[in-house]
């Protein structure tokens, strides 16, 4: 193909990618941009692909494209914006500030550039102030709370915990869910009681919890729900409410992005042996700051309640093992072979999600079709192949890995010769992607996966990402 023909084909493929992008088909857009880059590598096409990578939560790949664009044209401002956005997705505001400082130097008279830099600088200062306060604290949020001194406002007319606020029952939880559906809040004092009780439960559990399902009963495994409360209610409408004979496992990322978070923690207090909750990469401070949960809790309650939520998230189990056959964790597998369940029980999980190691990889890793391991396009964790899955299952005498962490058009994907399943339960993710949601049911005697897919339901009120930080919205 001649140089002019190659350039024309690259332009056609770039425009094709732009059309896919407009339709929110970001993976197809990435494919088109990648094909265009095989013909010619330009800063424009690289930055278009970087934006598509950001939309599918692959900030590491976006940063790599931005870096390549800057090598081709060190003054390409759009590449610096993409790089800053990638750092924001990773919760690395200080790195984003460095990128935006370069933007301001390149276009000093651009008011938009100055506004983004000022917003990022303000966020970095806020985080430094917060870190200084935390480092000075000698007690945890739960230790600082005086529950007996909290009172419910006389004007509150919603549901109350029974027995003067010292227990929980099904009537209360159902009334609470209806209250949320009507876009109303429950009493702050009762929220704190629920958080303290669920914290006690989580602290008593190992990193990976053994779940036993009788032969003639079932458990439902759900993936990310991301605060999409009305879609969570739809799951219960389709599949039945949590009950001792209708168990659920929610595999992380049940907050952020959507604007109706919680409920699952109350259900855990009510039915501790009927609902199981794993930590996802979004049950952590850096993600909550950017994607909405911090803003949601502080708007509805206050900073103290958010701090208590953070302590609860730091205590969440890393994963579960069902009937000694199915391994369930949010992200995936590990950077070395022959990892055992015993190895996974050793690290202390009680803190913020680390940037490396077994807990980090459990929450951030993704499967890949080829053998071996690759650096993650997310910028955290790794990608693991079918041989890695096979080694882990054989090492631990297991049959299946179930993980979440990725949007899938049909709500689920089966990979690695049927031994690795991705399940995602937030349909029409962020009110825009158009994907289905799904869940899996396992019967105790066979432990064979049975899939149910479903579409999103309309929800009133707040749009997705409504409570995300002003700076995060500005960059994304």
MARKEDO-611080 format. One record per residue (C-alpha): residue number from 1; residue in one letter; chain; x, y, z. Coordinates in steps of 0.5 Angstrom, whole numbers, plus 500, padded with zeros to 3 digits. Layout:
BEGIN
+-----+---+---+-----+-----+-----+
|   k | r | c |   u |   v |   w |
+-----+---+---+-----+-----+-----+
| NUM | a | A |   X |   Y |   Z |
...
+-----+---+---+-----+-----+-----+
//
This chain:
BEGIN
+-----+---+---+-----+-----+-----+
|   k | r | c |   u |   v |   w |
+-----+---+---+-----+-----+-----+
|   1 | x | A | 500 | 500 | 500 |
|   2 | x | A | 503 | 507 | 498 |
|   3 | x | A | 504 | 512 | 503 |
|   4 | x | A | 498 | 516 | 501 |
|   5 | x | A | 493 | 510 | 501 |
|   6 | x | A | 496 | 508 | 508 |
|   7 | x | A | 494 | 515 | 511 |
|   8 | x | A | 488 | 515 | 507 |
|   9 | x | A | 486 | 508 | 511 |
|  10 | x | A | 488 | 511 | 517 |
|  11 | x | A | 484 | 517 | 517 |
|  12 | x | A | 478 | 512 | 515 |
|  13 | x | A | 479 | 508 | 521 |
|  14 | x | A | 480 | 514 | 525 |
|  15 | x | A | 473 | 517 | 523 |
|  16 | x | A | 470 | 510 | 524 |
|  17 | x | A | 473 | 510 | 531 |
|  18 | x | A | 470 | 516 | 532 |
|  19 | x | A | 463 | 514 | 530 |
|  20 | x | A | 463 | 508 | 535 |
|  21 | x | A | 465 | 513 | 540 |
|  22 | x | A | 459 | 517 | 539 |
|  23 | x | A | 455 | 511 | 540 |
|  24 | x | A | 458 | 509 | 547 |
|  25 | x | A | 462 | 503 | 543 |
|  26 | x | A | 468 | 504 | 546 |
|  27 | x | A | 471 | 497 | 545 |
|  28 | x | A | 470 | 498 | 538 |
|  29 | x | A | 472 | 505 | 538 |
|  30 | x | A | 479 | 502 | 541 |
|  31 | x | A | 479 | 497 | 535 |
|  32 | x | A | 478 | 502 | 530 |
|  33 | x | A | 484 | 507 | 533 |
|  34 | x | A | 488 | 501 | 534 |
|  35 | x | A | 487 | 499 | 526 |
|  36 | x | A | 489 | 506 | 524 |
|  37 | x | A | 495 | 506 | 528 |
|  38 | x | A | 498 | 500 | 524 |
|  39 | x | A | 498 | 505 | 518 |
|  40 | x | A | 500 | 511 | 522 |
|  41 | x | A | 502 | 513 | 529 |
|  42 | x | A | 500 | 520 | 530 |
|  43 | x | A | 498 | 524 | 536 |
|  44 | x | A | 491 | 525 | 534 |
|  45 | x | A | 489 | 518 | 534 |
|  46 | x | A | 493 | 516 | 540 |
|  47 | x | A | 490 | 521 | 544 |
|  48 | x | A | 483 | 519 | 541 |
|  49 | x | A | 485 | 511 | 543 |
|  50 | x | A | 487 | 514 | 550 |
|  51 | x | A | 480 | 517 | 551 |
|  52 | x | A | 477 | 511 | 549 |
|  53 | x | A | 481 | 507 | 554 |
|  54 | x | A | 479 | 512 | 560 |
|  55 | x | A | 472 | 510 | 558 |
|  56 | x | A | 473 | 503 | 559 |
|  57 | x | A | 477 | 504 | 565 |
|  58 | x | A | 484 | 502 | 563 |
|  59 | x | A | 488 | 508 | 565 |
|  60 | x | A | 495 | 505 | 564 |
|  61 | x | A | 494 | 504 | 557 |
|  62 | x | A | 491 | 511 | 556 |
|  63 | x | A | 497 | 514 | 560 |
|  64 | x | A | 502 | 510 | 555 |
|  65 | x | A | 498 | 512 | 549 |
|  66 | x | A | 499 | 519 | 552 |
|  67 | x | A | 506 | 518 | 553 |
|  68 | x | A | 507 | 516 | 546 |
|  69 | x | A | 504 | 522 | 543 |
|  70 | x | A | 508 | 527 | 547 |
|  71 | x | A | 514 | 523 | 544 |
|  72 | x | A | 512 | 525 | 537 |
|  73 | x | A | 510 | 532 | 539 |
|  74 | x | A | 512 | 534 | 546 |
|  75 | x | A | 507 | 540 | 545 |
|  76 | x | A | 501 | 536 | 544 |
|  77 | x | A | 496 | 539 | 550 |
|  78 | x | A | 491 | 534 | 549 |
|  79 | x | A | 496 | 528 | 551 |
|  80 | x | A | 497 | 532 | 557 |
|  81 | x | A | 490 | 532 | 559 |
|  82 | x | A | 489 | 525 | 557 |
|  83 | x | A | 495 | 523 | 562 |
|  84 | x | A | 492 | 527 | 567 |
|  85 | x | A | 485 | 524 | 567 |
|  86 | x | A | 489 | 517 | 567 |
|  87 | x | A | 492 | 519 | 573 |
|  88 | x | A | 486 | 521 | 576 |
|  89 | x | A | 482 | 515 | 575 |
|  90 | x | A | 488 | 511 | 579 |
|  91 | x | A | 487 | 516 | 584 |
|  92 | x | A | 494 | 519 | 583 |
|  93 | x | A | 492 | 527 | 584 |
|  94 | x | A | 499 | 529 | 585 |
|  95 | x | A | 501 | 526 | 578 |
|  96 | x | A | 495 | 529 | 575 |
|  97 | x | A | 498 | 536 | 578 |
|  98 | x | A | 504 | 535 | 574 |
|  99 | x | A | 501 | 534 | 568 |
| 100 | x | A | 496 | 540 | 568 |
| 101 | x | A | 502 | 544 | 570 |
| 102 | x | A | 505 | 543 | 564 |
| 103 | x | A | 499 | 544 | 560 |
| 104 | x | A | 499 | 551 | 563 |
| 105 | x | A | 506 | 553 | 561 |
| 106 | x | A | 504 | 551 | 554 |
| 107 | x | A | 498 | 555 | 554 |
| 108 | x | A | 498 | 560 | 559 |
| 109 | x | A | 492 | 564 | 556 |
| 110 | x | A | 487 | 558 | 556 |
| 111 | x | A | 482 | 559 | 562 |
| 112 | x | A | 480 | 552 | 561 |
| 113 | x | A | 487 | 550 | 563 |
| 114 | x | A | 488 | 554 | 568 |
| 115 | x | A | 481 | 552 | 571 |
| 116 | x | A | 483 | 545 | 571 |
| 117 | x | A | 490 | 546 | 574 |
| 118 | x | A | 487 | 550 | 580 |
| 119 | x | A | 481 | 545 | 581 |
| 120 | x | A | 487 | 540 | 581 |
| 121 | x | A | 491 | 544 | 586 |
| 122 | x | A | 485 | 545 | 591 |
| 123 | x | A | 484 | 537 | 591 |
| 124 | x | A | 491 | 536 | 592 |
| 125 | x | A | 491 | 541 | 598 |
| 126 | x | A | 485 | 538 | 601 |
| 127 | x | A | 488 | 531 | 601 |
| 128 | x | A | 494 | 533 | 604 |
| 129 | x | A | 490 | 537 | 609 |
| 130 | x | A | 486 | 530 | 610 |
| 131 | x | A | 493 | 526 | 611 |
| 132 | x | A | 496 | 530 | 616 |
| 133 | x | A | 489 | 530 | 620 |
| 134 | x | A | 489 | 522 | 619 |
| 135 | x | A | 497 | 521 | 621 |
| 136 | x | A | 495 | 525 | 628 |
| 137 | x | A | 489 | 521 | 630 |
| 138 | x | A | 491 | 515 | 635 |
| 139 | x | A | 484 | 512 | 634 |
| 140 | x | A | 480 | 509 | 629 |
| 141 | x | A | 473 | 512 | 627 |
| 142 | x | A | 469 | 507 | 630 |
| 143 | x | A | 473 | 508 | 637 |
| 144 | x | A | 471 | 515 | 637 |
| 145 | x | A | 464 | 514 | 636 |
| 146 | x | A | 459 | 515 | 642 |
| 147 | x | A | 453 | 511 | 640 |
| 148 | x | A | 449 | 513 | 646 |
| 149 | x | A | 450 | 520 | 645 |
| 150 | x | A | 447 | 520 | 638 |
| 151 | x | A | 440 | 522 | 638 |
| 152 | x | A | 435 | 522 | 632 |
| 153 | x | A | 432 | 528 | 630 |
| 154 | x | A | 425 | 529 | 632 |
| 155 | x | A | 423 | 531 | 625 |
| 156 | x | A | 425 | 524 | 622 |
| 157 | x | A | 419 | 520 | 620 |
| 158 | x | A | 422 | 514 | 617 |
| 159 | x | A | 423 | 507 | 619 |
| 160 | x | A | 427 | 506 | 626 |
| 161 | x | A | 431 | 500 | 628 |
| 162 | x | A | 427 | 496 | 633 |
| 163 | x | A | 428 | 495 | 641 |
| 164 | x | A | 430 | 502 | 641 |
| 165 | x | A | 435 | 502 | 636 |
| 166 | x | A | 439 | 496 | 638 |
| 167 | x | A | 437 | 490 | 634 |
| 168 | x | A | 435 | 489 | 626 |
| 169 | x | A | 429 | 485 | 623 |
| 170 | x | A | 427 | 484 | 616 |
| 171 | x | A | 421 | 489 | 617 |
| 172 | x | A | 426 | 495 | 618 |
| 173 | x | A | 430 | 493 | 612 |
| 174 | x | A | 424 | 492 | 607 |
| 175 | x | A | 422 | 499 | 610 |
| 176 | x | A | 429 | 502 | 609 |
| 177 | x | A | 429 | 500 | 602 |
| 178 | x | A | 423 | 503 | 601 |
| 179 | x | A | 425 | 509 | 604 |
| 180 | x | A | 431 | 509 | 599 |
| 181 | x | A | 427 | 508 | 593 |
| 182 | x | A | 423 | 514 | 595 |
| 183 | x | A | 429 | 518 | 595 |
| 184 | x | A | 429 | 519 | 603 |
| 185 | x | A | 435 | 518 | 608 |
| 186 | x | A | 435 | 514 | 614 |
| 187 | x | A | 437 | 516 | 621 |
| 188 | x | A | 444 | 518 | 622 |
| 189 | x | A | 444 | 514 | 628 |
| 190 | x | A | 441 | 508 | 625 |
| 191 | x | A | 446 | 508 | 619 |
| 192 | x | A | 452 | 508 | 625 |
| 193 | x | A | 449 | 503 | 629 |
| 194 | x | A | 449 | 498 | 622 |
| 195 | x | A | 456 | 500 | 620 |
| 196 | x | A | 459 | 498 | 627 |
| 197 | x | A | 455 | 492 | 627 |
| 198 | x | A | 457 | 490 | 620 |
| 199 | x | A | 465 | 492 | 622 |
| 200 | x | A | 464 | 487 | 628 |
| 201 | x | A | 462 | 481 | 623 |
| 202 | x | A | 468 | 483 | 618 |
| 203 | x | A | 473 | 483 | 623 |
| 204 | x | A | 472 | 476 | 625 |
| 205 | x | A | 473 | 474 | 618 |
| 206 | x | A | 479 | 471 | 615 |
| 207 | x | A | 481 | 474 | 608 |
| 208 | x | A | 478 | 469 | 604 |
| 209 | x | A | 471 | 466 | 607 |
| 210 | x | A | 469 | 459 | 606 |
| 211 | x | A | 462 | 458 | 604 |
| 212 | x | A | 458 | 452 | 605 |
| 213 | x | A | 452 | 451 | 601 |
| 214 | x | A | 447 | 445 | 602 |
| 215 | x | A | 446 | 440 | 596 |
| 216 | x | A | 439 | 442 | 595 |
| 217 | x | A | 440 | 449 | 596 |
| 218 | x | A | 443 | 455 | 592 |
| 219 | x | A | 447 | 461 | 592 |
| 220 | x | A | 447 | 467 | 587 |
| 221 | x | A | 453 | 471 | 585 |
| 222 | x | A | 453 | 478 | 583 |
| 223 | x | A | 458 | 482 | 580 |
| 224 | x | A | 459 | 490 | 581 |
| 225 | x | A | 453 | 494 | 582 |
| 226 | x | A | 456 | 501 | 583 |
| 227 | x | A | 451 | 504 | 587 |
| 228 | x | A | 445 | 503 | 582 |
| 229 | x | A | 440 | 502 | 587 |
| 230 | x | A | 434 | 501 | 583 |
| 231 | x | A | 438 | 495 | 579 |
| 232 | x | A | 439 | 492 | 585 |
| 233 | x | A | 432 | 492 | 587 |
| 234 | x | A | 431 | 489 | 580 |
| 235 | x | A | 435 | 483 | 582 |
| 236 | x | A | 431 | 482 | 588 |
| 237 | x | A | 425 | 482 | 584 |
| 238 | x | A | 428 | 477 | 579 |
| 239 | x | A | 431 | 472 | 584 |
| 240 | x | A | 428 | 473 | 591 |
| 241 | x | A | 430 | 477 | 597 |
| 242 | x | A | 436 | 475 | 601 |
| 243 | x | A | 434 | 470 | 606 |
| 244 | x | A | 437 | 464 | 610 |
| 245 | x | A | 435 | 459 | 604 |
| 246 | x | A | 436 | 464 | 598 |
| 247 | x | A | 444 | 466 | 599 |
| 248 | x | A | 447 | 472 | 596 |
| 249 | x | A | 455 | 473 | 594 |
| 250 | x | A | 456 | 480 | 592 |
| 251 | x | A | 463 | 481 | 589 |
| 252 | x | A | 465 | 488 | 590 |
| 253 | x | A | 464 | 495 | 587 |
| 254 | x | A | 458 | 496 | 590 |
| 255 | x | A | 459 | 503 | 591 |
| 256 | x | A | 461 | 509 | 587 |
| 257 | x | A | 459 | 512 | 580 |
| 258 | x | A | 451 | 510 | 582 |
| 259 | x | A | 448 | 515 | 587 |
| 260 | x | A | 444 | 510 | 591 |
| 261 | x | A | 449 | 506 | 595 |
| 262 | x | A | 449 | 502 | 601 |
| 263 | x | A | 443 | 497 | 603 |
| 264 | x | A | 447 | 491 | 603 |
| 265 | x | A | 451 | 492 | 609 |
| 266 | x | A | 444 | 492 | 613 |
| 267 | x | A | 442 | 486 | 610 |
| 268 | x | A | 449 | 483 | 612 |
| 269 | x | A | 447 | 485 | 619 |
| 270 | x | A | 440 | 482 | 619 |
| 271 | x | A | 443 | 475 | 615 |
| 272 | x | A | 450 | 474 | 616 |
| 273 | x | A | 450 | 467 | 614 |
| 274 | x | A | 446 | 469 | 608 |
| 275 | x | A | 449 | 474 | 604 |
| 276 | x | A | 457 | 475 | 603 |
| 277 | x | A | 460 | 481 | 601 |
| 278 | x | A | 467 | 482 | 598 |
| 279 | x | A | 472 | 488 | 597 |
| 280 | x | A | 472 | 491 | 590 |
| 281 | x | A | 478 | 496 | 588 |
| 282 | x | A | 472 | 501 | 589 |
| 283 | x | A | 471 | 500 | 596 |
| 284 | x | A | 477 | 504 | 598 |
| 285 | x | A | 479 | 511 | 599 |
| 286 | x | A | 482 | 513 | 593 |
| 287 | x | A | 477 | 511 | 588 |
| 288 | x | A | 471 | 514 | 593 |
| 289 | x | A | 474 | 521 | 593 |
| 290 | x | A | 474 | 521 | 585 |
| 291 | x | A | 468 | 517 | 583 |
| 292 | x | A | 462 | 519 | 588 |
| 293 | x | A | 462 | 515 | 594 |
| 294 | x | A | 465 | 520 | 599 |
| 295 | x | A | 461 | 526 | 596 |
| 296 | x | A | 455 | 522 | 597 |
| 297 | x | A | 456 | 520 | 604 |
| 298 | x | A | 458 | 527 | 606 |
| 299 | x | A | 452 | 530 | 602 |
| 300 | x | A | 447 | 526 | 606 |
| 301 | x | A | 451 | 525 | 613 |
| 302 | x | A | 457 | 528 | 614 |
| 303 | x | A | 465 | 527 | 614 |
| 304 | x | A | 465 | 522 | 620 |
| 305 | x | A | 460 | 517 | 617 |
| 306 | x | A | 464 | 517 | 611 |
| 307 | x | A | 470 | 515 | 615 |
| 308 | x | A | 466 | 510 | 619 |
| 309 | x | A | 465 | 507 | 612 |
| 310 | x | A | 472 | 507 | 610 |
| 311 | x | A | 474 | 503 | 616 |
| 312 | x | A | 468 | 498 | 614 |
| 313 | x | A | 471 | 498 | 607 |
| 314 | x | A | 478 | 496 | 610 |
| 315 | x | A | 475 | 490 | 614 |
| 316 | x | A | 471 | 487 | 608 |
| 317 | x | A | 474 | 480 | 606 |
| 318 | x | A | 478 | 479 | 600 |
| 319 | x | A | 474 | 474 | 597 |
| 320 | x | A | 470 | 467 | 598 |
| 321 | x | A | 471 | 460 | 597 |
| 322 | x | A | 464 | 456 | 595 |
| 323 | x | A | 464 | 449 | 597 |
| 324 | x | A | 471 | 448 | 596 |
| 325 | x | A | 470 | 448 | 589 |
| 326 | x | A | 469 | 456 | 586 |
| 327 | x | A | 474 | 461 | 588 |
| 328 | x | A | 471 | 468 | 588 |
| 329 | x | A | 475 | 475 | 588 |
| 330 | x | A | 473 | 481 | 585 |
| 331 | x | A | 479 | 482 | 580 |
| 332 | x | A | 483 | 476 | 579 |
| 333 | x | A | 490 | 472 | 580 |
| 334 | x | A | 497 | 473 | 581 |
| 335 | x | A | 504 | 475 | 579 |
| 336 | x | A | 507 | 468 | 581 |
| 337 | x | A | 505 | 461 | 580 |
| 338 | x | A | 503 | 456 | 586 |
| 339 | x | A | 500 | 461 | 590 |
| 340 | x | A | 496 | 457 | 596 |
| 341 | x | A | 489 | 459 | 599 |
| 342 | x | A | 494 | 459 | 606 |
| 343 | x | A | 498 | 464 | 602 |
| 344 | x | A | 492 | 469 | 601 |
| 345 | x | A | 490 | 468 | 608 |
| 346 | x | A | 497 | 471 | 611 |
| 347 | x | A | 497 | 479 | 609 |
| 348 | x | A | 493 | 484 | 613 |
| 349 | x | A | 488 | 487 | 609 |
| 350 | x | A | 486 | 492 | 615 |
| 351 | x | A | 488 | 498 | 611 |
| 352 | x | A | 487 | 502 | 605 |
| 353 | x | A | 488 | 497 | 598 |
| 354 | x | A | 496 | 496 | 597 |
| 355 | x | A | 499 | 498 | 590 |
| 356 | x | A | 502 | 491 | 590 |
| 357 | x | A | 502 | 484 | 593 |
| 358 | x | A | 497 | 479 | 593 |
| 359 | x | A | 491 | 483 | 596 |
| 360 | x | A | 492 | 488 | 590 |
| 361 | x | A | 492 | 483 | 585 |
| 362 | x | A | 486 | 480 | 588 |
| 363 | x | A | 482 | 486 | 587 |
| 364 | x | A | 485 | 489 | 581 |
| 365 | x | A | 488 | 483 | 576 |
| 366 | x | A | 484 | 482 | 569 |
| 367 | x | A | 484 | 475 | 565 |
| 368 | x | A | 487 | 475 | 558 |
| 369 | x | A | 486 | 470 | 552 |
| 370 | x | A | 494 | 469 | 551 |
| 371 | x | A | 498 | 465 | 556 |
| 372 | x | A | 503 | 468 | 561 |
| 373 | x | A | 502 | 474 | 564 |
| 374 | x | A | 502 | 482 | 562 |
| 375 | x | A | 502 | 489 | 565 |
| 376 | x | A | 495 | 491 | 566 |
| 377 | x | A | 492 | 496 | 562 |
| 378 | x | A | 489 | 499 | 568 |
| 379 | x | A | 496 | 501 | 571 |
| 380 | x | A | 495 | 497 | 577 |
| 381 | x | A | 495 | 489 | 578 |
| 382 | x | A | 496 | 485 | 572 |
| 383 | x | A | 493 | 481 | 566 |
| 384 | x | A | 493 | 473 | 567 |
| 385 | x | A | 493 | 468 | 562 |
| 386 | x | A | 489 | 461 | 562 |
| 387 | x | A | 495 | 457 | 564 |
| 388 | x | A | 495 | 462 | 570 |
| 389 | x | A | 488 | 460 | 572 |
| 390 | x | A | 490 | 452 | 571 |
| 391 | x | A | 496 | 453 | 575 |
| 392 | x | A | 492 | 456 | 581 |
| 393 | x | A | 486 | 451 | 580 |
| 394 | x | A | 490 | 445 | 580 |
| 395 | x | A | 495 | 448 | 586 |
| 396 | x | A | 488 | 449 | 591 |
| 397 | x | A | 484 | 443 | 588 |
| 398 | x | A | 479 | 448 | 585 |
| 399 | x | A | 475 | 448 | 579 |
| 400 | x | A | 473 | 455 | 577 |
| 401 | x | A | 475 | 462 | 578 |
| 402 | x | A | 469 | 467 | 578 |
| 403 | x | A | 471 | 475 | 578 |
| 404 | x | A | 468 | 481 | 576 |
| 405 | x | A | 471 | 488 | 575 |
| 406 | x | A | 470 | 489 | 568 |
| 407 | x | A | 463 | 491 | 564 |
| 408 | x | A | 461 | 486 | 559 |
| 409 | x | A | 456 | 487 | 554 |
| 410 | x | A | 452 | 481 | 556 |
| 411 | x | A | 453 | 482 | 563 |
| 412 | x | A | 458 | 476 | 563 |
| 413 | x | A | 464 | 472 | 559 |
| 414 | x | A | 466 | 465 | 560 |
| 415 | x | A | 474 | 465 | 559 |
| 416 | x | A | 480 | 460 | 560 |
| 417 | x | A | 477 | 454 | 557 |
| 418 | x | A | 471 | 455 | 562 |
| 419 | x | A | 475 | 456 | 568 |
| 420 | x | A | 474 | 463 | 569 |
| 421 | x | A | 468 | 467 | 569 |
| 422 | x | A | 467 | 475 | 569 |
| 423 | x | A | 460 | 477 | 572 |
| 424 | x | A | 458 | 484 | 572 |
| 425 | x | A | 451 | 486 | 575 |
| 426 | x | A | 450 | 494 | 573 |
| 427 | x | A | 446 | 494 | 567 |
| 428 | x | A | 447 | 500 | 563 |
| 429 | x | A | 453 | 502 | 567 |
| 430 | x | A | 454 | 509 | 568 |
| 431 | x | A | 447 | 510 | 565 |
| 432 | x | A | 450 | 510 | 558 |
| 433 | x | A | 454 | 504 | 556 |
| 434 | x | A | 448 | 500 | 554 |
| 435 | x | A | 450 | 493 | 557 |
| 436 | x | A | 446 | 488 | 560 |
| 437 | x | A | 447 | 486 | 567 |
| 438 | x | A | 448 | 478 | 570 |
| 439 | x | A | 448 | 474 | 576 |
| 440 | x | A | 450 | 466 | 577 |
| 441 | x | A | 446 | 461 | 581 |
| 442 | x | A | 450 | 455 | 584 |
| 443 | x | A | 447 | 449 | 587 |
| 444 | x | A | 450 | 446 | 592 |
| 445 | x | A | 451 | 439 | 590 |
| 446 | x | A | 453 | 440 | 582 |
| 447 | x | A | 456 | 447 | 583 |
| 448 | x | A | 455 | 448 | 576 |
| 449 | x | A | 454 | 456 | 574 |
| 450 | x | A | 447 | 458 | 571 |
| 451 | x | A | 447 | 465 | 568 |
| 452 | x | A | 441 | 470 | 568 |
| 453 | x | A | 442 | 476 | 564 |
| 454 | x | A | 437 | 483 | 565 |
| 455 | x | A | 437 | 490 | 563 |
| 456 | x | A | 437 | 496 | 567 |
| 457 | x | A | 431 | 499 | 570 |
| 458 | x | A | 429 | 507 | 570 |
| 459 | x | A | 431 | 510 | 576 |
| 460 | x | A | 429 | 517 | 578 |
| 461 | x | A | 433 | 523 | 581 |
| 462 | x | A | 440 | 523 | 581 |
| 463 | x | A | 444 | 521 | 575 |
| 464 | x | A | 450 | 517 | 575 |
| 465 | x | A | 457 | 520 | 578 |
| 466 | x | A | 452 | 526 | 581 |
| 467 | x | A | 456 | 526 | 587 |
| 468 | x | A | 463 | 525 | 584 |
| 469 | x | A | 468 | 530 | 585 |
| 470 | x | A | 468 | 537 | 581 |
| 471 | x | A | 475 | 536 | 579 |
| 472 | x | A | 474 | 528 | 577 |
| 473 | x | A | 468 | 531 | 573 |
| 474 | x | A | 472 | 536 | 570 |
| 475 | x | A | 477 | 531 | 567 |
| 476 | x | A | 473 | 526 | 565 |
+-----+---+---+-----+-----+-----+
//
